[in-house]
Amino acid sequence: MSSEKQYTKGPPAPVFISLPADEGVHTAPTVDIWYVSCTLATGERRFDTQVVAVTNIAEPVTTHAYLVESGTGEQRHEIRSHSDIASGIKAGCLDIRLPNLSLSGSHEGFTLWSAVGRDSIELVLSPRSPVLYANGTGLFPCHGGGTHQYSLPDLGVSGALTIDGETVDVEGQGWFDRQWAPSAAAFGSGDGFIWMGLCLSNGDNLSLWDSVAPDGNPYCWATVVRPDSTHIIAPVVLNTGPGGSAARGPWVVGIPSLDVELTVSQKAIHDEGNFYSGACTVSGTRGSAPVTGYGYVDVLQR
């Protein structure tokens, strides 16, 4: 028998998430979010995309789609509200079929199609790393209550973008985030937050939150998932880098317990005033070894 250690695909410990059941919409009154961000390329052209669906089972679903080509300064976007979600989003599985969005598959791989005005995104996304369960359990306290979250970090992505009538094949990488809570207040939106999903060259992936907990105190912490599915919960020291700002970075992310220090810079995917998303580049060290990486940041300003 081989002495090599074998690891299962399931969670490393009990979690408050059941897959595939929690991939679909919840029938109890909740706010459900599906979030996909990608960094893509074809030849010398570079693109960042983001597609988000948000719904409460008693209310319409809102879809957000963004497509940005680096160096052009042009942002394509589409935001739509759909009143009939009963047939558009299934419970118990990942299956969203709306006039401008299709998202189907599972945590083992899925497809995405989204209209962005007259343009479109059509992608196949395949996990290359273990599922990241926020807080190690998939449930953590946030202002107003608890929120569930799991992520598929470091996705391999391939497909096509149609822009101004031209279809181009693209490849790249991405991040899928699935989150839900009893109400919008449980996301801590009233107090603002910074979230980062970062994928590092040493195989570690991390989900970072700088937010306010139910006790009213601010916390900055990260869930790190290692290639063998080990989860580590660690406090973070988050500072603004030279010449930056707290809301737009660059940021210096310190995780003293893991001997990690990272510089995270970003470029905008969309900017709606108090809510901002960016595609990140990462450089830094873990111990004496250099690390690089990529990721995504969301900022809701207080």
Secondary structure, 3 states (H helix, E strand, C coil): CCCCCCCCCCCCCCCCCCCCHHHCCCCCCCEEEEEEEEEEEECCEEEEEEEEEEEECCCCEEEEEEEEECCCCCEEEEEEEECCCCCCECCCCEEEEECCEEEEEECCEEEEEEEECCEEEEEEEEECCCCEEHHHCCEEEECCEEEEEEEEEEEEEEEEEEECCEEEEEEEEEEEEEEEECCHHHHCCCCCEEEEEEEECCCCEEEEEEEECCCCCEEEEEEEECCCCCEEEEECEEEEEEEEECCCEEEEEEEHHHCEEEEEEEEEEEECCCEEEEEEEEEEEECCEEEEEEEEEEEECC
